Amino acid sequence: MIATVVAAVVALNMPGDVSTTTSGAVCRILGTGDDCGDSDGGDNDVGGRGDKPGGDGPQIDPADDTEPASDQPDENAEPGDDNGNTLPSLCNAPQERSSNSNVSVPGNGPASTAAAWGYSQLVNFVIDKIDNEKNKEKRVKAALDDLAYCLPDYNIVIAKPQEGNLQEMDGSAMIQTVEISGQKYRIYAFKTGKFTWAEGNDLGWKNRAFYGNFDVSEDRRTVTFEERARPKRKKDWKPGDEGCQVEGQEPPDRSRYYNTYSPLDNEGSSAAVRMLVNDMRRCYPDYNVVAMHSEQKSHWEEEPDQFINKSRYRLNSTEYHDDEEGNDIESGRAVFDVYVFDKGKFKNDGDGGFNNWAIYGEFERDGMEVEFDTPDPADLKNTADKTGTEKVNFNDGAPKYTDTDKSKYPGTDYDGKVPGDKSELNQSLVEEYRKSFPDKNIVTVKNFDEISFSEVSGLEHLAEVDGVDVFAIDDGTITNKGDGGWKNWGFGGNYDREGDSKTVTFKKNK
């Protein structure tokens, strides 16, 4: 099976209960220093160092015995063209997209069930890992840096929901509620916005953290975010020069990959290998990458004229290998050879699967043999990620309408009976709020914290009726993290849903 690939998509695709060993993969590959989330030396609530240019994630071939993806690049694209070889982030891409698939994912088109799954699983992955930390502040810092790594084009806020706090965002990619050390936090990823913490609400790492391109008010209660800077190539950089091709990037830190690979965790190990390739692509965006398990036989049928980078990484414990330095790593289980190059032909002489190898770039593949050609220059100015297009604006402590509006369903003219049965209540709420807000899609759920929002526009928390929260949105994807069925949630409007999936993608009502 032969296909030319420059834009294939991969994912973390891990269950929500990822093991501790698996979840160590994310923070270990940040490349931003050993202490995740170091402050900038100022107030301890500032969870970033201002804007930090970062690369984009890879598009990687499945590297197994299945058909590879086959999105075709624009052969005439130049860096900066809107239709160039974009580099969407690895971390929020949920699954491979085959040539005949109708599934769209971030970086490749409109929101979909796949997109929401990717964001939700990313957050689960991060939170599972940081629960090993002993200190709550360290856990919040670690989660912040992990998410900033995986979503390099967004500003990130992690904050306790507290009455009176205001959030206003444009270009919203994700809103999700999580627990850290048994305490509720909300995670926001967005392009621009303004966050205000109410008087009397505590600040500091236990209550809030943020990362990106921001200004903090004198009273430290209002933080205004602008879009993060795009990565840039180093001026006059050429193959053979030391360091990364991109400003502000460093080759992957070996220590961040230790203990990310285990024979008992195939999915986690596979994710670690893909992330290693992802890191290399952020460092060298214009080149092909191969990561190959050193324990498995392979060879170059046509060796590249020059390797931009040739290195070796250990992904398991270093307990018996304390004397290893640089590339001086003995071949064996969980040790990977990584090659960055322009063109060549490579052959895997053993089994496929991400836990054995991962490949990225422009190539034609026939089984385990891959012929690489020179990729188009990566477009560092255009990620093609989809976000919300209308403002998201709400108050943590209160919905937009309350029972002071004298309606049994606040914000509507409804004055009928409020059903005591939860299933009937959800159906009634959807029906009545759809009448009062005909231009909006309506979602009801028994708990705000059980809904994850992805790529959402025009989100409003309308009301709370007998323990049921009512939301209006223009478009975007929601995922119910709790129980299904009418007694737990409901929705109406213009939407797509696959079967009984707990993920629903809404479109603007015409």
Buried (B, 14 or more C-beta within 10 A) or exposed (E): EEBBBBBBBBBBBBEEEBBEBBBBBBBBBBBBEEEBBBBEEEEBBBBBBEBBBBBBBBBBBBBBEEBBBBBEBBEEBEBEBEEBBBBBBBBBBBBBBBEEEEBBBBBBEBBBBBBBBBBBBBBBBBBBBBBEBEEBBBBBBBBBBBBBBBBBBBBBBBBBBBEBBBBBBBBBBBBBBBEBBEEEBBBBBBBBBBBBBBEEBEBEBBBBBBBBBBEBEEEBBBBBBBBBBBBEBBEEBEBEEEEBBBBBBEBBBBEBBBBBBBEEBBBBBBBBBBBBBBBBBBBBBBBBBBBBBBEBEBEEEEEBEEBBBEBBBBBBEBEEBEEBEEEEBEEEEBBBBBBBBBBBBBBBEBEBBBBBBBBBBBBBBEEBBBBBBEBBBBBBBBBBBBBBBBBBBBBBEEBBBEEEBEBBBBBBEBEEEBBEEBEBBBBBBBEBBBEBBEEBBBBBBBBBBBBBBBBBBBBBBBBBBEEBBBBBBBBBBBBBBEEEEBBBBBBBBBBBEEEEBBBBBBBBBE
